[in-house]
Amino acid sequence: MSEQGGGPLVLTFDLGTQSARAMLVDPAGNILYKAQRRYETPYVSPQPDWAEQDPDFYWRELCAASRELKEKAGPDWARAIAVTLTCIRDTCVCVDIDGKPLRPAILWLDKREAHGLPRIPAAGKAAFAAIGMYESVKLQRRMSACNWIKVNQPEIWKKTHKFLMLSAYLNYRLTGHYVDSCANLIGHIPFDSKERRWMRMSDLRRCIFEVEPEKLYSVVEPGERIGFVHRWAGEQTGIPEGMELIATGSDKGCETLGLSCTGPDKAALSFGTTATVQVTTQSYMEPLPFIPAYPAVLKGAYNPEVQIYRGYWLVSWFKREFAAKEMAEARQKGVSAEQLLNRRLAEVPPGCEGLLFQPYFTPGIAMPTARGSIVGFSDRHTRIHLYRAIIEGVNYALLDGLRTLEKRGGFAVRELYAAGGGAQSDEICQITANMFGLPVHRIQTHEASGLGSSMVAFAAKGVYPDMQAAAQAMVRVKDRFEPEAAQHRLYEALYAQVFQKVFPRLLPLYKKEQAVEEQFAAPAAEQPQPAPVP
């Protein structure tokens, strides 16, 4: 470790769905010290499909991680020149006039829907219908937490002084100011991603998210100051009072910067609970009609993204339902069940001998009637075939997303950079390279989000002239996986001739199935519903 009096460090917090991490990062991209707090209970579900957590749970975990890091760092703690924070997206907090939470935070995983909403204004309905997005808009309105709270907990909404993203709430706890980065404002909120500001009241899209202007808060660009750590927060965290908190962005956005994907020639693949493919562009480009490109952490740029909502969650699903043997063996050997399963991927040939998996388990804005499917079972298939089919299926969906981004943006991606739990597997990285026909890189650390967040502060404090220079200096490729030409040709044929045709063929059946479910569910819906849990 460096001695006291060495170069500057950035103190970075990364608050994820499963754990909180605190890191001290140096200008060379080394994480000198790290403290991680794994959540015993990541969220609670008072009712099916709900995902909630006490907002102060995240603050307590941040404080504990910070104090643990301070103890580990010893005298090097004093070398920190700024603080940054990155965290999960689309997680909202209602606070009262005193800044105290009024109800549990609603996480991005939450799937509750609001009913009994006001009608969409006629002008908006016509505009949405004209571009074929009316059904998606209705779904988005139902899935917006702000609308659910207004309908089901009007007394909470009336007391709500500010409707915050989790990042904004943690910024408030650190500095006492309701301020957030535009690169954090990703979720079911009235934010204009193209203009990087809150939507105007005249915006037709404003009817989707029923949040009054006075409940919103100040927005700054990445690299600008959120505020200074106040005395009370310093006492809780051990951070020196008055240290500057620099605005960065969401965990996915910081991850893309942390992987050095600062232009459209590189794509960031995130193999996490939600799997994503994301690029960085200088001009605004919607990945799909009416789906915004998010403000990038790279100032003035955008991150068009395609996400597979239940991406590597499917691995957890497979472990729970089919991998009891590997889970027991993993406990005995002190390794992860994923490691044992990934070693067995080589037992199954590319294409899984005709087994094809579509990972669209959860409806979304672009696919409001989506379902997952497994096509092509035969008596030769085993559960390991199914495991490899899941990995291939997620990759096919990401490849489909990347091709959409390239077509809409008129660019060609030349390299892939992978992060997230799945990217730690050599086998999965090689399969990915073979399927995409592009080299896949892993960088020197798994903490790409924290690394990207720290880059912003080093640029803001003048250690580097800009974020691109910081990324160039702080990222090192650790592993490179080259595509195997023969396997890529096979995957390309399967993608074009099979995968792309499955969903359109099944979609009419999905719609009929939904109609039948709604028809027979209608009498039950008329029964009294349980009162919402405050």
KEKOLKE-857389 format. One line per field, with one value per residue (C-alpha): z, x, y; residue in one letter. Coordinates in nm, 3 decimals. Each point is the difference from the previous one (the first is absolute). Layout:
w = [Z, ...]
u = [X, ...]
v = [Y, ...]
milo = [a, ...]
REM end
This chain:
w = [0.000, -0.056, 0.286, 0.145, -0.204, -0.329, -0.288, 0.017, 0.045, -0.062, 0.250, -0.199, 0.117, -0.212, 0.140, -0.185, 0.028, 0.198, 0.175, 0.082, -0.084, 0.106, -0.187, -0.005, -0.360, -0.123, -0.330, -0.160, 0.043, 0.293, 0.278, 0.294, 0.268, -0.011, 0.253, -0.104, 0.194, -0.135, 0.084, 0.210, -0.137, -0.328, -0.009, 0.139, -0.182, 0.214, -0.295, -0.312, -0.257, 0.248, 0.080, 0.278, 0.240, 0.274, -0.164, 0.312, -0.034, -0.291, 0.202, 0.294, -0.233, -0.164, 0.340, 0.120, -0.319, 0.027, 0.361, -0.085, -0.294, 0.216, 0.245, -0.281, -0.168, 0.310, -0.083, -0.373, 0.084, 0.018, -0.367, -0.126, -0.191, -0.085, 0.047, -0.273, 0.018, -0.251, 0.065, -0.143, -0.236, 0.003, 0.380, 0.153, 0.342, 0.133, 0.268, 0.207, 0.061, 0.253, -0.245, 0.179, -0.206, 0.003, -0.119, -0.113, -0.320, -0.305, -0.182, -0.370, 0.047, 0.111, -0.244, 0.161, -0.227, 0.060, -0.101, 0.002, -0.159, -0.176, -0.373, -0.228, -0.164, -0.352, -0.163, 0.173, -0.079, -0.370, -0.006, 0.175, -0.222, -0.312, 0.078, 0.117, 0.365, 0.164, 0.166, 0.120, 0.142, 0.190, 0.142, 0.096, 0.182, 0.192, 0.094, 0.127, 0.378, 0.021, -0.154, 0.228, 0.310, -0.117, -0.052, 0.293, 0.264, -0.067, 0.357, -0.055, -0.330, 0.157, 0.264, -0.256, -0.017, -0.250, -0.216, -0.023, -0.171, 0.253, -0.120, 0.077, 0.346, 0.081, -0.138, 0.238, 0.294, -0.083, -0.075, 0.112, -0.359, -0.236, -0.305, -0.241, -0.321, -0.322, -0.063, 0.304, -0.112, -0.158, 0.084, 0.006, 0.047, -0.215, -0.120, -0.351, -0.072, -0.327, 0.156, 0.329, 0.210, 0.147, -0.258, -0.054, 0.103, -0.369, -0.096, -0.120, 0.188, 0.328, 0.049, 0.038, 0.327, 0.235, 0.206, 0.081, -0.083, 0.363, 0.099, -0.235, 0.074, -0.144, -0.275, -0.086, -0.258, 0.088, 0.131, 0.167, 0.374, 0.189, 0.322, 0.295, 0.262, 0.299, 0.364, 0.091, -0.302, 0.083, 0.349, -0.140, -0.279, 0.118, -0.310, 0.079, 0.024, -0.305, -0.248, -0.347, -0.135, -0.380, -0.220, -0.208, -0.114, 0.029, 0.052, -0.365, -0.134, 0.222, -0.100, -0.370, 0.068, 0.230, -0.283, -0.218, -0.241, -0.086, -0.369, -0.222, -0.114, 0.343, 0.167, 0.371, 0.086, 0.354, 0.109, 0.314, 0.139, -0.293, -0.302, -0.216, -0.308, -0.001, -0.219, 0.029, -0.270, -0.032, -0.153, 0.144, -0.148, 0.128, -0.003, -0.077, -0.073, 0.317, 0.205, 0.109, -0.022, 0.350, 0.077, 0.018, 0.284, -0.273, -0.005, -0.297, -0.129, 0.008, 0.075, -0.230, 0.172, -0.057, 0.311, 0.065, 0.323, 0.134, -0.143, 0.240, 0.250, -0.215, 0.127, 0.356, -0.113, -0.157, 0.314, 0.220, -0.222, -0.156, 0.164, 0.353, -0.067, -0.101, 0.288, 0.253, -0.161, -0.007, 0.375, 0.063, -0.223, 0.104, -0.354, -0.176, -0.170, -0.311, -0.021, -0.002, -0.255, -0.228, -0.012, -0.143, -0.282, -0.220, 0.026, -0.227, -0.360, -0.131, -0.082, 0.275, -0.254, -0.106, 0.338, -0.019, 0.293, -0.020, 0.321, -0.016, 0.334, 0.097, -0.212, -0.061, -0.180, -0.333, 0.049, 0.210, -0.071, 0.010, 0.138, 0.022, -0.203, -0.036, -0.346, -0.140, 0.287, -0.087, 0.197, -0.032, 0.205, 0.361, 0.259, -0.107, -0.350, 0.159, 0.192, -0.313, -0.189, 0.263, -0.048, -0.378, 0.019, 0.202, -0.247, -0.302, 0.154, 0.067, -0.353, -0.131, 0.207, -0.126, -0.363, 0.064, 0.149, -0.291, -0.258, 0.163, 0.069, -0.324, 0.175, 0.040, 0.333, -0.026, 0.358, 0.301, 0.366, 0.255, 0.366, 0.257, 0.169, -0.321, -0.144, 0.265, -0.187, -0.273, -0.157, -0.026, -0.139, -0.270, -0.093, -0.023, -0.231, -0.222, -0.019, -0.070, -0.222, 0.190, 0.256, 0.361, 0.257, 0.377, 0.184, 0.310, 0.251, 0.046, 0.153, -0.331, 0.138, 0.287, -0.234, -0.244, 0.281, 0.130, -0.350, 0.006, 0.323, -0.120, -0.307, 0.206, 0.237, -0.285, 0.036, -0.363, -0.259, -0.070, 0.055, -0.324, 0.114, 0.339, -0.166, -0.223, 0.297, 0.249, -0.201, -0.086, -0.195, 0.210, -0.220, -0.368, -0.159, -0.378, -0.199, -0.160, -0.363, -0.045, 0.312, -0.092, -0.339, 0.173, 0.250, -0.270, -0.198, 0.309, 0.093, -0.345, -0.094, 0.335, 0.297, -0.182, -0.127, 0.325, 0.181, -0.297, -0.051, 0.368, 0.054, -0.125, 0.245, 0.285, -0.078, -0.010, 0.325, 0.165, -0.125, 0.140, 0.336, 0.020, -0.095, 0.274, 0.254, -0.033, 0.266, 0.250, -0.063, 0.115, 0.346, 0.279, -0.020, 0.307, 0.131, -0.116, 0.255, 0.096]
u = [0.000, 0.100, 0.140, -0.165, 0.090, -0.037, -0.223, -0.370, -0.276, -0.373, -0.244, -0.272, -0.320, -0.189, -0.342, -0.134, -0.303, 0.191, 0.281, 0.162, 0.366, 0.234, 0.330, 0.308, 0.120, 0.328, 0.064, 0.140, -0.332, 0.109, -0.248, 0.237, -0.256, -0.352, -0.273, -0.307, -0.322, -0.221, -0.365, -0.159, -0.341, 0.035, -0.371, -0.334, -0.321, -0.306, -0.210, 0.081, 0.211, 0.090, 0.361, 0.053, 0.272, 0.040, 0.184, 0.211, 0.112, 0.218, 0.127, 0.093, 0.183, 0.183, 0.107, 0.115, 0.197, 0.160, 0.110, 0.137, 0.193, 0.141, 0.134, 0.156, 0.159, 0.159, 0.203, -0.081, -0.358, 0.125, 0.109, -0.361, -0.069, -0.367, -0.296, -0.216, -0.310, -0.156, -0.300, -0.289, -0.245, -0.377, -0.028, -0.214, -0.037, -0.273, 0.117, -0.188, 0.085, 0.266, 0.165, -0.127, -0.125, -0.377, -0.006, 0.241, 0.194, -0.145, 0.279, 0.056, -0.093, -0.353, -0.273, -0.317, -0.240, -0.221, -0.363, -0.275, 0.222, -0.148, -0.051, 0.287, -0.086, -0.139, 0.296, 0.246, -0.201, -0.007, 0.371, 0.094, -0.230, 0.147, 0.344, -0.135, 0.091, -0.341, -0.002, 0.359, -0.089, -0.294, 0.231, 0.260, -0.264, -0.118, 0.357, 0.099, 0.040, -0.104, -0.336, -0.049, 0.066, -0.237, -0.282, 0.059, 0.161, -0.130, 0.076, 0.366, 0.010, -0.158, 0.276, 0.277, 0.226, 0.242, -0.027, 0.361, 0.207, 0.207, 0.314, -0.158, -0.104, 0.354, 0.138, -0.236, 0.118, 0.362, -0.036, -0.343, -0.092, -0.261, 0.228, 0.077, 0.189, -0.199, 0.176, -0.183, -0.349, -0.095, -0.334, -0.372, 0.032, -0.083, 0.355, 0.093, 0.312, 0.076, -0.008, 0.149, -0.266, -0.344, -0.281, -0.194, -0.365, -0.092, 0.181, -0.251, 0.197, -0.058, -0.332, 0.184, 0.168, -0.230, 0.259, -0.067, 0.289, 0.044, 0.079, 0.301, 0.353, 0.316, 0.197, 0.369, 0.234, 0.250, 0.320, -0.179, -0.023, -0.296, 0.111, 0.232, -0.019, -0.166, 0.098, -0.273, 0.078, 0.370, -0.067, -0.197, 0.241, 0.342, 0.033, 0.160, -0.254, 0.009, 0.129, -0.147, -0.263, 0.032, -0.297, 0.054, -0.282, -0.185, 0.176, -0.051, 0.117, 0.307, 0.070, 0.001, 0.249, 0.200, 0.035, 0.143, -0.297, 0.003, -0.102, -0.225, 0.284, -0.009, -0.303, -0.037, -0.164, -0.129, -0.065, -0.193, -0.348, -0.116, 0.221, 0.069, 0.186, 0.089, 0.205, 0.104, -0.098, 0.049, -0.344, -0.335, -0.128, -0.298, 0.078, -0.368, -0.282, -0.105, 0.274, 0.245, 0.376, 0.124, 0.227, 0.351, 0.243, 0.229, -0.107, -0.221, -0.023, -0.275, -0.028, -0.248, -0.073, -0.190, -0.073, -0.110, -0.186, 0.045, 0.351, 0.231, -0.283, -0.077, 0.319, -0.129, -0.334, 0.176, 0.207, -0.310, -0.208, 0.251, 0.345, -0.041, 0.289, 0.243, -0.111, 0.070, 0.336, 0.092, -0.061, 0.229, 0.278, -0.030, -0.066, -0.305, -0.257, 0.047, 0.365, -0.099, -0.276, 0.222, 0.261, -0.269, -0.094, 0.260, -0.199, -0.266, 0.082, -0.078, -0.368, -0.090, -0.094, -0.313, -0.109, -0.077, -0.086, -0.169, 0.060, -0.296, -0.143, -0.125, -0.213, 0.155, -0.071, 0.127, -0.164, -0.315, -0.132, 0.332, 0.046, 0.304, 0.023, 0.209, -0.021, 0.134, 0.007, 0.091, 0.094, 0.371, -0.025, 0.114, -0.019, 0.353, -0.138, -0.260, 0.269, 0.203, -0.318, -0.069, 0.348, -0.040, -0.355, 0.104, 0.284, -0.231, -0.227, 0.297, 0.129, -0.344, 0.017, 0.348, -0.105, -0.296, 0.230, 0.243, -0.276, -0.170, 0.326, 0.181, 0.315, 0.182, 0.122, 0.347, 0.067, -0.198, 0.082, -0.172, -0.081, -0.237, -0.009, -0.024, 0.307, 0.219, -0.039, 0.257, -0.247, -0.278, 0.238, 0.119, -0.356, -0.081, 0.295, -0.104, -0.363, 0.068, 0.301, 0.188, 0.281, -0.116, 0.213, 0.014, 0.177, 0.219, -0.288, -0.352, -0.091, -0.059, -0.279, 0.213, 0.294, -0.209, -0.144, 0.350, 0.113, -0.253, 0.145, 0.360, -0.100, -0.204, 0.292, 0.246, 0.202, -0.099, -0.112, -0.326, -0.180, 0.129, 0.357, -0.084, -0.147, 0.303, 0.236, -0.200, -0.120, 0.219, -0.117, 0.068, -0.152, -0.093, -0.219, 0.020, -0.295, 0.034, -0.108, -0.173, -0.210, -0.090, -0.132, -0.221, -0.133, -0.059, -0.211, -0.199, -0.054, -0.124, -0.195, -0.143, 0.032, -0.129, -0.304, -0.116, -0.141, -0.204, -0.151, -0.091, -0.120, -0.358, -0.024, 0.130, -0.269, -0.272, 0.127, -0.009, -0.353, -0.117, 0.169, -0.165, -0.338, 0.003, 0.172, -0.266, -0.242, 0.286, 0.108, -0.341, 0.057, 0.125, 0.376, 0.228, 0.095, 0.342, 0.279, 0.129]
v = [0.000, 0.358, 0.198, 0.305, 0.304, -0.190, 0.103, 0.091, -0.257, 0.008, -0.147, -0.176, -0.168, -0.252, -0.094, -0.302, -0.226, -0.264, 0.187, 0.334, 0.064, 0.277, 0.043, 0.216, 0.029, 0.145, 0.186, -0.316, -0.182, -0.214, -0.067, 0.032, -0.077, -0.140, -0.077, -0.195, -0.049, -0.281, 0.056, -0.270, 0.103, 0.194, 0.082, -0.110, -0.094, 0.083, -0.112, -0.206, 0.189, 0.275, 0.090, 0.254, 0.106, 0.258, 0.293, 0.044, -0.362, 0.114, 0.296, -0.225, -0.242, 0.291, 0.132, -0.343, -0.064, 0.343, -0.053, -0.345, 0.144, 0.278, -0.256, -0.206, 0.302, 0.145, 0.312, -0.034, 0.103, 0.358, -0.013, 0.008, 0.322, -0.056, -0.233, -0.159, -0.214, -0.238, -0.221, -0.198, 0.170, 0.040, -0.024, 0.274, 0.162, 0.232, 0.246, 0.255, 0.365, -0.108, -0.241, -0.311, -0.296, -0.040, -0.361, -0.272, 0.057, -0.175, -0.183, -0.047, -0.368, 0.091, -0.108, 0.142, 0.183, 0.302, -0.019, 0.260, 0.269, 0.304, -0.036, 0.098, 0.336, -0.039, 0.179, -0.228, -0.313, 0.092, 0.075, -0.324, -0.204, 0.160, -0.140, -0.336, 0.055, 0.048, -0.346, 0.049, 0.342, -0.147, -0.269, 0.260, 0.207, -0.306, -0.095, 0.346, 0.004, 0.366, -0.086, -0.299, 0.209, 0.274, -0.250, -0.236, 0.221, 0.352, 0.110, -0.092, 0.185, 0.309, 0.009, -0.062, 0.304, -0.156, -0.311, -0.116, -0.261, -0.199, 0.180, 0.338, -0.119, -0.115, 0.328, 0.178, -0.207, 0.084, 0.371, 0.119, 0.103, -0.146, -0.019, -0.283, -0.069, -0.013, -0.334, -0.142, 0.098, -0.330, -0.153, 0.067, 0.376, 0.307, 0.056, 0.113, -0.205, 0.180, 0.348, -0.130, 0.178, -0.059, -0.013, 0.320, -0.008, 0.043, -0.322, -0.263, -0.267, 0.183, -0.181, -0.332, 0.100, 0.189, 0.192, 0.365, 0.238, 0.110, -0.359, -0.010, 0.123, 0.154, -0.175, 0.043, -0.150, -0.276, 0.155, 0.289, 0.041, -0.147, 0.168, -0.049, -0.277, 0.160, -0.050, -0.250, -0.221, 0.019, -0.127, -0.294, -0.094, 0.113, 0.221, 0.338, 0.278, 0.227, -0.260, 0.057, -0.243, -0.016, -0.095, -0.316, -0.230, -0.330, -0.331, -0.105, 0.336, 0.003, -0.359, 0.095, 0.281, -0.227, -0.251, 0.284, -0.013, 0.369, -0.030, -0.212, -0.226, -0.173, -0.157, -0.072, -0.330, -0.033, -0.358, 0.087, -0.062, 0.211, -0.062, 0.305, 0.111, 0.369, 0.232, 0.363, 0.250, 0.374, 0.052, -0.105, -0.326, -0.196, -0.374, -0.067, 0.245, 0.178, -0.172, 0.273, -0.008, 0.077, 0.297, -0.147, 0.056, 0.132, 0.363, 0.095, -0.359, -0.263, -0.370, -0.179, -0.330, -0.321, -0.203, -0.355, 0.048, -0.353, -0.048, -0.181, -0.028, -0.305, -0.163, 0.043, -0.143, -0.300, -0.061, 0.010, -0.228, -0.241, 0.017, -0.138, -0.240, 0.278, 0.222, -0.276, -0.081, 0.368, 0.030, -0.296, 0.135, 0.364, 0.123, 0.142, -0.218, 0.216, -0.108, -0.365, 0.056, 0.207, -0.275, -0.227, 0.237, -0.171, -0.327, 0.152, 0.102, 0.351, 0.027, -0.249, -0.268, 0.186, 0.142, 0.373, 0.225, 0.341, 0.200, 0.236, -0.110, 0.346, 0.237, 0.339, 0.325, -0.132, -0.342, 0.053, -0.353, -0.187, -0.350, -0.223, -0.319, -0.314, -0.154, -0.326, -0.252, -0.357, -0.310, 0.081, 0.317, 0.025, 0.275, 0.106, 0.051, 0.228, 0.188, 0.065, 0.092, 0.268, 0.149, -0.009, 0.136, 0.305, 0.058, -0.034, 0.265, 0.229, -0.059, 0.093, 0.318, 0.086, -0.047, 0.234, 0.265, -0.027, 0.026, 0.299, 0.181, -0.080, -0.120, -0.331, -0.135, -0.153, -0.111, -0.121, 0.070, -0.223, 0.052, -0.145, -0.338, -0.203, 0.173, -0.163, -0.330, -0.076, -0.241, 0.259, 0.262, -0.241, -0.098, 0.371, 0.069, -0.291, 0.111, 0.368, -0.064, 0.270, -0.001, 0.015, 0.180, -0.009, 0.278, -0.006, 0.016, -0.130, 0.337, 0.178, 0.220, 0.128, 0.050, 0.205, 0.210, 0.081, 0.105, 0.284, 0.138, -0.022, 0.202, 0.246, 0.059, 0.058, -0.320, -0.073, 0.256, -0.185, -0.330, -0.153, 0.059, -0.150, -0.309, -0.040, 0.018, -0.203, -0.303, -0.297, -0.304, -0.309, -0.272, -0.016, -0.269, -0.030, -0.141, -0.341, 0.037, -0.338, 0.039, 0.355, -0.112, -0.258, 0.252, 0.261, -0.249, -0.101, 0.364, 0.105, -0.313, -0.107, 0.239, 0.307, -0.189, -0.160, 0.305, 0.136, -0.348, -0.039, 0.358, -0.065, -0.289, 0.216, 0.259, -0.264, -0.149, 0.344, 0.062, -0.334, 0.070, 0.342, -0.144, -0.261, 0.228, 0.272, -0.138, -0.037, 0.358, 0.119, -0.147, 0.231, 0.038, -0.006, 0.341, 0.119, -0.027, 0.346]
milo = [m, s, e, q, g, g, g, p, l, v, l, t, f, d, l, g, t, q, s, a, r, a, m, l, v, d, p, a, g, n, i, l, y, k, a, q, r, r, y, e, t, p, y, v, s, p, q, p, d, w, a, e, q, d, p, d, f, y, w, r, e, l, c, a, a, s, r, e, l, k, e, k, a, g, p, d, w, a, r, a, i, a, v, t, l, t, c, i, r, d, t, c, v, c, v, d, i, d, g, k, p, l, r, p, a, i, l, w, l, d, k, r, e, a, h, g, l, p, r, i, p, a, a, g, k, a, a, f, a, a, i, g, m, y, e, s, v, k, l, q, r, r, m, s, a, c, n, w, i, k, v, n, q, p, e, i, w, k, k, t, h, k, f, l, m, l, s, a, y, l, n, y, r, l, t, g, h, y, v, d, s, c, a, n, l, i, g, h, i, p, f, d, s, k, e, r, r, w, m, r, m, s, d, l, r, r, c, i, f, e, v, e, p, e, k, l, y, s, v, v, e, p, g, e, r, i, g, f, v, h, r, w, a, g, e, q, t, g, i, p, e, g, m, e, l, i, a, t, g, s, d, k, g, c, e, t, l, g, l, s, c, t, g, p, d, k, a, a, l, s, f, g, t, t, a, t, v, q, v, t, t, q, s, y, m, e, p, l, p, f, i, p, a, y, p, a, v, l, k, g, a, y, n, p, e, v, q, i, y, r, g, y, w, l, v, s, w, f, k, r, e, f, a, a, k, e, m, a, e, a, r, q, k, g, v, s, a, e, q, l, l, n, r, r, l, a, e, v, p, p, g, c, e, g, l, l, f, q, p, y, f, t, p, g, i, a, m, p, t, a, r, g, s, i, v, g, f, s, d, r, h, t, r, i, h, l, y, r, a, i, i, e, g, v, n, y, a, l, l, d, g, l, r, t, l, e, k, r, g, g, f, a, v, r, e, l, y, a, a, g, g, g, a, q, s, d, e, i, c, q, i, t, a, n, m, f, g, l, p, v, h, r, i, q, t, h, e, a, s, g, l, g, s, s, m, v, a, f, a, a, k, g, v, y, p, d, m, q, a, a, a, q, a, m, v, r, v, k, d, r, f, e, p, e, a, a, q, h, r, l, y, e, a, l, y, a, q, v, f, q, k, v, f, p, r, l, l, p, l, y, k, k, e, q, a, v, e, e, q, f, a, a, p, a, a, e, q, p, q, p, a, p, v, p]
REM end
